[in-house]
């Protein structure tokens, strides 16, 4: 257990045997193939994997996503080309945590403190379409939002269900703080039905950032889906807040109460800390201040 590959396990509880350890999966050839895709497009990517005798490890959706979302670095000056990149500039070959000097946002509308450790965990399953004599997932979501008294926190990839949106607006009007955290790439879908609310905070988050050797980068998506009500109940699963998931998609959720809800409480705070306010929801004054700062 003294070897470097086990150092990552040192903070975990329990005893580990050598045969329990699974070597992290990493292939340099995959990283180089993605660099080729970002710099030269699909043809260069296909040429590279053919030369290296690699199978195509990216799905069609992943190829399209990377090609569409990769951000190329700014053009280097002649001095930068001679001296090379700054010492603190990393590529996808290094994996250092990126710390921001921007202060994490507060849950300024309020957040209840719950002693989850004292509670017994209970989990129920719901399916869509529902099993006989069971309510639909949407009915249960709406009922929990209607019953909320302290806080409603939503983490969702796609949110376009106008009925659920009306429920959270009604909740905010009756004084329940509402926090909505959405995947950045799908925020504009939500914006078509959104309206400003004094007792509601809407923010967006992205997935991890991938850095290429060339300096190009792209972000993944925020694919989590859960609803936290009063920090006593979490509804988590594959159900997105859209018409399709109500009417035609197959999905399931867990209705979680008790001690385990603490994990969802902590996860929401973690995601909220890395989130940002979409430019579309920023006050005009803030946009002018930002523009003046950039100038």
C-alpha positions as CSV (number, residue, x, y, z in Angstrom):
1,X,0.0,0.0,0.0
2,X,3.0,2.3,0.0
3,X,3.3,2.5,-3.8
4,X,2.2,5.8,-5.5
5,X,-0.8,4.3,-7.3
6,X,-2.4,3.7,-3.9
7,X,-1.9,7.2,-2.6
8,X,-5.3,8.3,-3.8
9,X,-6.9,5.7,-1.5
10,X,-5.2,7.0,1.6
11,X,-8.1,9.1,2.7
12,X,-10.7,6.4,2.3
13,X,-11.9,4.2,5.1
14,X,-11.2,0.5,5.2
15,X,-8.4,-1.8,4.3
16,X,-7.5,-2.4,0.6
17,X,-5.8,-5.3,-0.9
18,X,-3.6,-5.2,-4.0
19,X,-6.2,-7.2,-6.0
20,X,-8.9,-4.6,-5.1
21,X,-7.1,-1.8,-7.0
22,X,-8.2,-1.0,-10.5
23,X,-5.6,0.9,-12.6
24,X,-7.0,4.2,-13.9
25,X,-7.9,4.0,-17.6
26,X,-5.9,6.4,-19.7
27,X,-4.7,6.3,-23.3
28,X,-2.4,9.0,-24.7
29,X,-3.5,8.1,-28.2
30,X,-7.1,9.0,-27.4
31,X,-6.0,12.5,-26.2
32,X,-3.9,13.0,-29.4
33,X,-6.9,11.9,-31.5
34,X,-9.1,14.5,-29.9
35,X,-6.4,17.1,-30.5
36,X,-6.5,16.2,-34.2
37,X,-10.3,16.5,-34.3
38,X,-10.3,19.9,-32.7
39,X,-7.4,21.3,-34.9
40,X,-8.2,19.6,-38.2
41,X,-11.7,18.4,-38.1
42,X,-13.2,14.9,-38.6
43,X,-10.9,14.0,-41.6
44,X,-7.8,14.5,-39.5
45,X,-9.3,12.6,-36.7
46,X,-10.1,9.6,-39.0
47,X,-6.6,9.7,-40.5
48,X,-5.0,9.6,-37.1
49,X,-7.0,6.7,-35.7
50,X,-6.4,4.8,-38.9
51,X,-2.6,5.4,-38.7
52,X,-2.6,4.4,-35.0
53,X,-4.9,1.4,-35.7
54,X,-7.4,2.6,-33.1
55,X,-11.1,1.9,-33.1
56,X,-13.3,5.0,-33.2
57,X,-13.8,5.7,-29.4
58,X,-16.1,8.6,-29.9
59,X,-19.8,8.3,-30.8
60,X,-21.3,10.3,-33.6
61,X,-23.0,12.7,-31.0
62,X,-19.6,13.1,-29.3
63,X,-17.9,13.9,-32.5
64,X,-20.5,16.5,-33.4
65,X,-20.5,18.0,-29.9
66,X,-16.7,18.5,-29.7
67,X,-16.5,19.9,-33.2
68,X,-19.3,22.4,-32.5
69,X,-18.2,23.5,-29.0
70,X,-14.4,23.6,-29.1
71,X,-13.1,27.1,-28.5
72,X,-9.8,27.9,-30.2
73,X,-7.2,29.9,-28.2
74,X,-6.4,33.5,-29.1
75,X,-3.7,34.0,-31.6
76,X,-0.2,34.2,-30.1
77,X,2.0,37.2,-30.5
78,X,5.4,36.8,-32.0
79,X,7.0,37.0,-28.5
80,X,4.7,34.3,-27.2
81,X,5.6,32.0,-30.1
82,X,9.3,32.4,-29.4
83,X,9.1,32.1,-25.6
84,X,6.4,29.5,-25.5
85,X,3.2,29.5,-23.4
86,X,3.2,30.7,-19.8
87,X,4.5,28.3,-17.1
88,X,1.0,28.1,-15.5
89,X,-0.8,27.1,-18.7
90,X,-1.7,23.4,-18.6
91,X,-3.0,21.1,-21.3
92,X,-5.2,18.0,-21.2
93,X,-2.1,16.1,-20.3
94,X,-2.0,17.6,-16.8
95,X,-4.9,17.4,-14.3
96,X,-4.5,20.1,-11.7
97,X,-7.6,21.4,-9.9
98,X,-8.6,24.8,-11.2
99,X,-9.4,27.2,-8.4
100,X,-11.2,30.4,-9.0
101,X,-10.5,33.7,-7.2
102,X,-14.2,34.6,-7.7
103,X,-16.1,34.3,-4.4
104,X,-18.7,31.4,-4.4
105,X,-22.3,32.6,-4.6
106,X,-24.4,32.7,-1.5
107,X,-27.7,31.0,-1.2
108,X,-29.0,34.4,-0.4
109,X,-32.7,33.5,-0.3
110,X,-32.1,31.2,2.7
111,X,-31.4,27.5,3.2
112,X,-32.6,25.3,6.0
113,X,-30.3,23.4,8.3
114,X,-31.4,19.8,8.8
115,X,-29.9,17.2,11.1
116,X,-29.9,14.4,8.5
117,X,-27.7,12.2,10.7
118,X,-30.7,11.6,13.0
119,X,-33.0,10.5,10.2
120,X,-33.6,7.0,8.8
121,X,-33.3,6.7,5.0
122,X,-36.3,5.7,3.0
123,X,-36.4,5.2,-0.8
124,X,-39.3,4.6,-3.0
125,X,-39.3,4.0,-6.8
126,X,-41.6,5.6,-9.4
127,X,-41.7,4.7,-13.1
128,X,-42.9,6.5,-16.2
129,X,-45.3,5.3,-17.5
130,X,-46.5,4.5,-14.0
131,X,-47.1,1.1,-12.6
132,X,-50.8,0.1,-11.8
133,X,-52.2,2.1,-8.9
134,X,-49.3,4.5,-8.8
135,X,-49.2,8.2,-9.6
136,X,-47.2,9.6,-12.5
137,X,-43.7,11.1,-11.8
138,X,-45.0,14.5,-12.7
139,X,-47.9,14.3,-10.3
140,X,-45.5,13.5,-7.5
141,X,-43.1,16.3,-8.4
142,X,-45.9,18.9,-8.5
143,X,-47.3,17.7,-5.2
144,X,-44.0,18.0,-3.5
145,X,-43.5,21.5,-4.9
146,X,-46.9,22.5,-3.7
147,X,-46.2,21.2,-0.2
148,X,-42.8,22.9,0.1
149,X,-42.4,25.4,2.9
150,X,-38.7,26.1,3.3
151,X,-36.9,25.8,0.0
152,X,-37.1,24.3,-3.5
153,X,-33.8,23.5,-5.3
154,X,-33.8,22.1,-8.8
155,X,-30.9,20.7,-10.8
156,X,-32.0,19.9,-14.3
157,X,-30.4,19.4,-17.8
158,X,-33.5,20.5,-19.7
159,X,-36.4,22.3,-18.2
160,X,-39.3,23.3,-20.5
161,X,-42.4,21.8,-18.7
162,X,-44.6,24.9,-18.3
163,X,-46.8,23.1,-15.6
164,X,-43.9,22.5,-13.3
165,X,-42.5,25.9,-14.0
166,X,-45.9,27.4,-12.9
167,X,-45.7,25.4,-9.7
168,X,-42.3,26.8,-8.7
169,X,-43.5,30.4,-9.6
170,X,-46.5,29.9,-7.3
171,X,-44.2,28.6,-4.6
172,X,-41.9,31.6,-4.9
173,X,-44.9,33.9,-4.7
174,X,-46.1,32.3,-1.5
175,X,-42.6,32.9,0.0
176,X,-40.7,29.7,-0.6
177,X,-37.1,30.4,-1.8
178,X,-36.6,28.7,-5.2
179,X,-33.2,27.9,-6.7
180,X,-33.0,26.6,-10.3
181,X,-29.7,25.2,-11.6
182,X,-29.6,24.3,-15.3
183,X,-27.2,22.9,-17.9
184,X,-25.7,25.9,-19.7
185,X,-26.2,24.5,-23.2
186,X,-29.9,24.1,-22.7
187,X,-30.6,27.3,-20.8
188,X,-32.1,29.1,-23.8
189,X,-34.9,26.5,-23.9
190,X,-35.8,27.4,-20.4
191,X,-35.6,31.1,-21.1
192,X,-38.6,31.0,-23.5
193,X,-40.9,30.4,-20.6
194,X,-39.0,32.1,-17.8
195,X,-39.8,35.3,-16.1
196,X,-38.0,37.4,-13.4
197,X,-39.1,36.5,-9.9
198,X,-37.9,38.2,-6.7
199,X,-37.9,35.0,-4.7
200,X,-36.2,32.8,-7.3
201,X,-32.5,32.4,-8.4
202,X,-31.7,30.9,-11.8
203,X,-28.1,29.9,-12.6
204,X,-26.3,27.6,-15.1
205,X,-23.4,25.2,-14.8
206,X,-21.2,23.4,-17.3
207,X,-19.4,20.1,-17.1
208,X,-15.7,19.7,-16.8
209,X,-13.4,21.6,-19.1
210,X,-11.2,19.6,-21.5
211,X,-7.9,21.3,-22.5
212,X,-6.1,20.4,-25.7
213,X,-2.4,20.7,-26.3
214,X,-3.1,23.5,-28.8
215,X,-4.9,25.5,-26.1
216,X,-8.3,24.8,-27.6
217,X,-10.9,23.8,-25.0
218,X,-14.5,22.6,-24.6
219,X,-16.8,21.9,-21.7
220,X,-19.0,18.9,-21.0
221,X,-22.6,19.1,-20.0
222,X,-24.3,19.2,-16.6
223,X,-26.4,16.0,-16.8
224,X,-27.7,15.8,-13.2
225,X,-31.4,15.7,-12.6
226,X,-32.9,16.1,-9.1
227,X,-35.3,18.1,-7.0
228,X,-34.7,18.9,-3.4
229,X,-37.6,20.0,-1.3
230,X,-37.1,21.5,2.2
231,X,-33.9,19.5,2.4
232,X,-36.0,16.6,3.6
233,X,-36.9,15.0,0.3
234,X,-34.9,14.4,-2.9
235,X,-36.4,13.2,-6.2
236,X,-33.6,11.8,-8.3
237,X,-33.5,9.9,-11.6
238,X,-33.6,9.9,-15.3
239,X,-36.7,12.2,-15.6
240,X,-36.2,15.6,-17.2
241,X,-38.7,18.4,-16.8
242,X,-40.1,18.3,-20.4
243,X,-43.3,17.2,-22.2
244,X,-41.5,14.2,-23.8
245,X,-40.7,12.7,-20.4
246,X,-44.3,13.2,-19.3
247,X,-45.8,11.6,-22.3
248,X,-43.5,9.4,-24.4
249,X,-40.1,8.7,-22.8
250,X,-39.4,5.8,-20.4
251,X,-37.8,6.9,-17.1
252,X,-37.7,6.3,-13.4
253,X,-36.9,8.3,-10.2
254,X,-36.1,7.6,-6.6
255,X,-38.1,9.4,-3.9
256,X,-35.5,9.7,-1.1
257,X,-36.1,10.8,2.5
258,X,-33.9,10.8,5.6
259,X,-30.2,10.6,6.1
260,X,-29.3,10.1,2.4
261,X,-30.8,13.4,1.5
262,X,-27.7,15.0,3.0
263,X,-25.7,13.9,0.0
264,X,-28.1,15.8,-2.4
265,X,-28.0,18.8,-0.1
266,X,-24.2,18.9,-0.3
267,X,-24.2,18.2,-4.1
268,X,-26.6,21.1,-4.8
269,X,-24.3,23.5,-2.8
270,X,-21.3,22.2,-4.7
271,X,-22.9,22.7,-8.1
272,X,-24.3,26.1,-7.1
273,X,-20.8,27.2,-6.1
274,X,-19.5,26.5,-9.6
275,X,-22.5,28.0,-11.4
276,X,-22.9,31.4,-13.0
277,X,-25.7,33.8,-13.7
278,X,-26.6,33.7,-17.4
279,X,-26.0,36.9,-19.3
280,X,-29.6,37.0,-20.3
281,X,-30.6,37.3,-16.6
282,X,-28.0,39.9,-15.6
283,X,-29.3,43.4,-14.9
284,X,-28.5,45.9,-17.6
285,X,-26.4,47.9,-15.1
286,X,-24.2,44.8,-14.4
287,X,-23.6,44.3,-18.1
288,X,-22.5,48.0,-18.5
289,X,-20.1,47.6,-15.6
290,X,-18.7,44.4,-17.0
291,X,-18.2,46.0,-20.4
292,X,-16.4,49.0,-18.8
293,X,-14.2,46.7,-16.8
294,X,-13.2,44.7,-20.0
295,X,-12.4,48.0,-21.8
